[in-house]
Amino acid sequence: MSSCVGPLPSGTPAIPVRSPPKPEETTIATAVLFDVDGTLVDSNYLHVHAWRRAFHELDREVDSWRVHRAIGKGSGKLLSTLLGDEDAERVGDEVKELHTRYYLEDAELLRPFAQAPELVKALAAKGVRVVLATSAGPDELDVLRKTLGVDDVVKDIVAGSDVEATKPDPEPVRVALEKAGTAPEDTIFVGDAVWDVRAATKAGVRTIGVLSGGVGAAELEEAGAIATYDDVAALLADLEQSPLAELFS
């Protein structure tokens, strides 16, 4: 048996016709993770000098070039690389303390690389989340933040105290991703060291390398960098054509 519905009785209010709900528009969050030492701040060679002074005071003579090659690793990994595991365990705490003291003595020499704050602010203005990822301890981090002066536009910071494993382990990059709230494919890391590139690559994040830390383009690219620039000023000048453009275009 079939039935049909006839016209509504006179005076019955009409049933409103509702349009189907429109699917919510979703915006994919994007982020840039920045290394700090040697990338945004001209500090690598101050670190080399501070480590050399610390080693010398404890009668450990380590060539400056070897120290420079290890810059970008966390301090524990740096000491194991330069002194060996046993000696690093024996004098590591004292060396770290001396390094921090000598580094802070020269802190007035720290400066942002040209256009570093401007690059960070330009990305933030385009809606890109910016997270700083550094191995610096609390005292060093305070100085770096004051030097850069971009706290007002930075979403978050990952420091040495926030992770158990340091670069080239991917943990610092993974923690930075969590703080950014972005997927690896929607994130790019900018760093100056091979250790930055290796850590980011292991975390599934692409890396742009800058040469301001003293590592050559060929070595950064061999480690996996998708592009290299002389410094962040060159990256800012090429911003609209650089790999970063896909994050805000």
NUPAMI-977302 format. One record per residue (C-alpha): residue in one letter; x, y, z. Coordinates in steps of 0.1 Angstrom, whole numbers, plus 2048, in hexadecimal, padded with zeros to 3 digits. Each point is the difference from the previous one (the first is absolute). Layout:
REM NUPAMI-977302
+---------+-----+-----+-----+
! residuo !   u !   v !   w !
+---------+-----+-----+-----+
!       A !   X !   Y !   Z !
...
+---------+-----+-----+-----+
END
This chain:
REM NUPAMI-977302
+---------+-----+-----+-----+
! residuo !   u !   v !   w !
+---------+-----+-----+-----+
!       M ! 800 ! 800 ! 800 !
!       S ! 80D ! 822 ! 7F7 !
!       S ! 7F8 ! 821 ! 810 !
!       C ! 805 ! 824 ! 7F7 !
!       V ! 800 ! 81F ! 814 !
!       G ! 7E8 ! 81A ! 7F5 !
!       P ! 802 ! 826 ! 804 !
!       L ! 805 ! 80D ! 823 !
!       P ! 7E0 ! 80C ! 810 !
!       S ! 7FA ! 825 ! 7FE !
!       G ! 812 ! 814 ! 81C !
!       T ! 81B ! 7E5 ! 805 !
!       P ! 822 ! 811 ! 801 !
!       A ! 817 ! 7F5 ! 7E3 !
!       I ! 81D ! 7EA ! 80A !
!       P ! 820 ! 814 ! 7F9 !
!       V ! 817 ! 7F2 ! 7E6 !
!       R ! 823 ! 7FE ! 80D !
!       S ! 81F ! 800 ! 7E9 !
!       P ! 818 ! 7E4 ! 807 !
!       P ! 81D ! 80B ! 816 !
!       K ! 81E ! 80C ! 7EE !
!       P ! 820 ! 7EC ! 807 !
!       E ! 816 ! 814 ! 817 !
!       E ! 81E ! 80F ! 7F0 !
!       T ! 820 ! 7F3 ! 80E !
!       T ! 821 ! 812 ! 7FF !
!       I ! 81F ! 7EB ! 801 !
!       A ! 818 ! 80D ! 81A !
!       T ! 824 ! 805 ! 7F4 !
!       A ! 820 ! 807 ! 813 !
!       V ! 825 ! 809 ! 7FD !
!       L ! 817 ! 7F2 ! 81A !
!       F ! 820 ! 815 ! 804 !
!       D ! 821 ! 7F6 ! 80F !
!       V ! 80E ! 81E ! 812 !
!       D ! 827 ! 7FE ! 804 !
!       G ! 810 ! 806 ! 7DE !
!       T ! 7DE ! 804 ! 7EF !
!       L ! 7EF ! 81E ! 810 !
!       V ! 81C ! 80B ! 817 !
!       D ! 825 ! 804 ! 7F8 !
!       S ! 80C ! 7EB ! 81D !
!       N ! 811 ! 7E1 ! 7F2 !
!       Y ! 823 ! 80D ! 803 !
!       L ! 7FA ! 80D ! 823 !
!       H ! 7F7 ! 7DD ! 809 !
!       V ! 820 ! 7F3 ! 7F0 !
!       H ! 815 ! 818 ! 814 !
!       A ! 7EE ! 7F9 ! 820 !
!       W ! 804 ! 7DA ! 7FC !
!       R ! 825 ! 804 ! 7F8 !
!       R ! 805 ! 815 ! 81F !
!       A ! 7EE ! 7E6 ! 815 !
!       F ! 814 ! 7E3 ! 7F1 !
!       H ! 821 ! 813 ! 805 !
!       E ! 7F8 ! 807 ! 824 !
!       L ! 7FC ! 7DB ! 806 !
!       D ! 81F ! 7F7 ! 7EC !
!       R ! 7ED ! 7F2 ! 7E3 !
!       E ! 80D ! 80E ! 7E0 !
!       V ! 7E6 ! 7FD ! 7E5 !
!       D ! 805 ! 80F ! 7DD !
!       S ! 7E9 ! 81D ! 7FA !
!       W ! 7F5 ! 7F2 ! 7DE !
!       R ! 7F5 ! 7E0 ! 812 !
!       V ! 7EC ! 814 ! 818 !
!       H ! 7F0 ! 813 ! 7E4 !
!       R ! 7F7 ! 7E0 ! 7EE !
!       A ! 7ED ! 7F4 ! 81F !
!       I ! 7ED ! 821 ! 806 !
!       G ! 7DA ! 7F9 ! 7FC !
!       K ! 801 ! 7E0 ! 814 !
!       G ! 7F3 ! 800 ! 823 !
!       S ! 81C ! 807 ! 819 !
!       G ! 801 ! 7DB ! 80C !
!       K ! 804 ! 7F3 ! 7DC !
!       L ! 819 ! 81B ! 7F9 !
!       L ! 816 ! 7F6 ! 81D !
!       S ! 7FE ! 7DB ! 7F8 !
!       T ! 80A ! 808 ! 7DC !
!       L ! 81E ! 816 ! 80B !
!       L ! 80C ! 7EE ! 820 !
!       G ! 7F3 ! 7DD ! 7FD !
!       D ! 7E5 ! 7F1 ! 816 !
!       E ! 815 ! 7F9 ! 81E !
!       D ! 811 ! 822 ! 803 !
!       A ! 7E0 ! 812 ! 7F8 !
!       E ! 7F0 ! 7ED ! 81D !
!       R ! 81D ! 809 ! 817 !
!       V ! 803 ! 826 ! 7F9 !
!       G ! 7E0 ! 807 ! 7ED !
!       D ! 7ED ! 814 ! 81B !
!       E ! 81F ! 816 ! 807 !
!       V ! 806 ! 806 ! 7DB !
!       K ! 7DC ! 80A ! 7FA !
!       E ! 800 ! 818 ! 81D !
!       L ! 820 ! 811 ! 7F4 !
!       H ! 7F3 ! 802 ! 7DD !
!       T ! 7E0 ! 812 ! 80B !
!       R ! 815 ! 818 ! 816 !
!       Y ! 817 ! 809 ! 7E3 !
!       Y ! 7E3 ! 802 ! 7E7 !
!       L ! 7ED ! 818 ! 816 !
!       E ! 81F ! 815 ! 805 !
!       D ! 7FF ! 807 ! 7DB !
!       A ! 7DA ! 804 ! 7FD !
!       E ! 803 ! 825 ! 7F7 !
!       L ! 80F ! 7F4 ! 7DF !
!       L ! 7E1 ! 7ED ! 7F7 !
!       R ! 7EA ! 80F ! 7E5 !
!       P ! 7E3 ! 7F4 ! 7EA !
!       F ! 80B ! 7F9 ! 7DC !
!       A ! 7F4 ! 81B ! 7E8 !
!       Q ! 7DB ! 7FD ! 7FA !
!       A ! 7FB ! 7E3 ! 818 !
!       P ! 7E5 ! 811 ! 815 !
!       E ! 7F0 ! 80D ! 7E0 !
!       L ! 7FE ! 7DD ! 7F2 !
!       V ! 7F0 ! 7F2 ! 81F !
!       K ! 7E7 ! 81D ! 801 !
!       A ! 7F8 ! 7FD ! 7DB !
!       L ! 7F7 ! 7DC ! 803 !
!       A ! 7EB ! 806 ! 81F !
!       A ! 7ED ! 81C ! 7EE !
!       K ! 7F7 ! 7E7 ! 7E5 !
!       G ! 7F0 ! 7E8 ! 819 !
!       V ! 81D ! 7E8 ! 802 !
!       R ! 808 ! 7F3 ! 823 !
!       V ! 824 ! 806 ! 80B !
!       V ! 811 ! 7E9 ! 819 !
!       L ! 824 ! 804 ! 80B !
!       A ! 813 ! 7E0 ! 806 !
!       T ! 821 ! 803 ! 812 !
!       S ! 817 ! 7EB ! 817 !
!       A ! 807 ! 81F ! 815 !
!       G ! 7FE ! 7FE ! 826 !
!       P ! 7EB ! 818 ! 814 !
!       D ! 81B ! 81C ! 804 !
!       E ! 80A ! 7FE ! 7DB !
!       L ! 7DC ! 7FF ! 7F5 !
!       D ! 7F8 ! 820 ! 813 !
!       V ! 81C ! 812 ! 7EE !
!       L ! 7F6 ! 7F3 ! 7DE !
!       R ! 7DC ! 80A ! 805 !
!       K ! 80A ! 824 ! 80A !
!       T ! 818 ! 801 ! 7E2 !
!       L ! 7E5 ! 7F6 ! 7E7 !
!       G ! 7E3 ! 813 ! 80F !
!       V ! 7E4 ! 7EC ! 7EF !
!       D ! 7EE ! 7F1 ! 81E !
!       D ! 7E1 ! 812 ! 7F7 !
!       V ! 7FB ! 7ED ! 7DF !
!       V ! 810 ! 7DF ! 809 !
!       K ! 7E6 ! 7E4 ! 808 !
!       D ! 818 ! 7EC ! 816 !
!       I ! 824 ! 7F6 ! 808 !
!       V ! 810 ! 7DE ! 804 !
!       A ! 81F ! 802 ! 815 !
!       G ! 819 ! 7E6 ! 80C !
!       S ! 7ED ! 7FC ! 821 !
!       D ! 7E1 ! 7F5 ! 7EC !
!       V ! 80F ! 7E0 ! 7F2 !
!       E ! 814 ! 7E3 ! 80B !
!       A ! 812 ! 7FA ! 7DE !
!       T ! 80F ! 81C ! 7ED !
!       K ! 809 ! 805 ! 7DB !
!       P ! 807 ! 7ED ! 7EA !
!       D ! 7E5 ! 7EB ! 812 !
!       P ! 7DE ! 80A ! 7F2 !
!       E ! 7F0 ! 805 ! 823 !
!       P ! 805 ! 826 ! 800 !
!       V ! 7EF ! 803 ! 7DE !
!       R ! 7E3 ! 7E9 ! 80B !
!       V ! 7FB ! 815 ! 81F !
!       A ! 801 ! 820 ! 7EB !
!       L ! 7E5 ! 7F0 ! 7E9 !
!       E ! 7EA ! 7F9 ! 81E !
!       K ! 804 ! 824 ! 80C !
!       A ! 7F8 ! 80D ! 7DD !
!       G ! 7E2 ! 7E9 ! 7FD !
!       T ! 809 ! 7F8 ! 7DC !
!       A ! 807 ! 7E2 ! 7EB !
!       P ! 823 ! 7F9 ! 7F3 !
!       E ! 7F6 ! 805 ! 7DC !
!       D ! 7F2 ! 822 ! 809 !
!       T ! 820 ! 80B ! 812 !
!       I ! 822 ! 80B ! 7F5 !
!       F ! 820 ! 802 ! 816 !
!       V ! 81A ! 81B ! 7FA !
!       G ! 822 ! 7F8 ! 80E !
!       D ! 826 ! 804 ! 7FA !
!       A ! 80E ! 7DF ! 80B !
!       V ! 801 ! 7DD ! 7F2 !
!       W ! 7F1 ! 7F5 ! 821 !
!       D ! 7E2 ! 816 ! 7FA !
!       V ! 7FA ! 7F0 ! 7DE !
!       R ! 804 ! 7DD ! 80D !
!       A ! 7E9 ! 805 ! 81E !
!       A ! 7E5 ! 810 ! 7EB !
!       T ! 802 ! 7E6 ! 7E5 !
!       K ! 7FC ! 7E4 ! 81A !
!       A ! 7E1 ! 812 ! 80C !
!       G ! 7F2 ! 802 ! 7DC !
!       V ! 805 ! 826 ! 7FE !
!       R ! 811 ! 810 ! 7E2 !
!       T ! 81D ! 818 ! 807 !
!       I ! 80D ! 820 ! 7F1 !
!       G ! 825 ! 804 ! 808 !
!       V ! 812 ! 821 ! 805 !
!       L ! 825 ! 804 ! 7FD !
!       S ! 804 ! 81A ! 81D !
!       G ! 80B ! 7E5 ! 818 !
!       G ! 81F ! 7F8 ! 7EC !
!       V ! 7F4 ! 7DF ! 7EF !
!       G ! 801 ! 7FF ! 7DA !
!       A ! 7E2 ! 7FC ! 7E9 !
!       A ! 80C ! 7DE ! 7F2 !
!       E ! 802 ! 7F1 ! 822 !
!       L ! 7DE ! 80D ! 80A !
!       E ! 7F1 ! 7F3 ! 7E0 !
!       E ! 811 ! 7DF ! 803 !
!       A ! 7F0 ! 7FC ! 823 !
!       G ! 7DE ! 807 ! 7F0 !
!       A ! 7F9 ! 825 ! 7FF !
!       I ! 7E7 ! 809 ! 7E5 !
!       A ! 80F ! 822 ! 7FA !
!       T ! 81D ! 816 ! 80D !
!       Y ! 805 ! 825 ! 804 !
!       D ! 81D ! 815 ! 80B !
!       D ! 7ED ! 80C ! 81E !
!       V ! 7DD ! 809 ! 80C !
!       A ! 802 ! 822 ! 7EF !
!       A ! 803 ! 7EE ! 7DF !
!       L ! 7E4 ! 7E9 ! 809 !
!       L ! 7E9 ! 81E ! 808 !
!       A ! 809 ! 811 ! 7E0 !
!       D ! 7F5 ! 7E1 ! 7ED !
!       L ! 7E3 ! 7F8 ! 817 !
!       E ! 7E5 ! 800 ! 7E6 !
!       Q ! 814 ! 7E8 ! 7EA !
!       S ! 80F ! 7EB ! 81B !
!       P ! 7F3 ! 7DE ! 80D !
!       L ! 7F1 ! 814 ! 81D !
!       A ! 7E6 ! 810 ! 7E8 !
!       E ! 7EC ! 7E0 ! 7FF !
!       L ! 7F8 ! 805 ! 825 !
!       F ! 7ED ! 820 ! 7FA !
!       S ! 7F6 ! 801 ! 7DC !
+---------+-----+-----+-----+
END
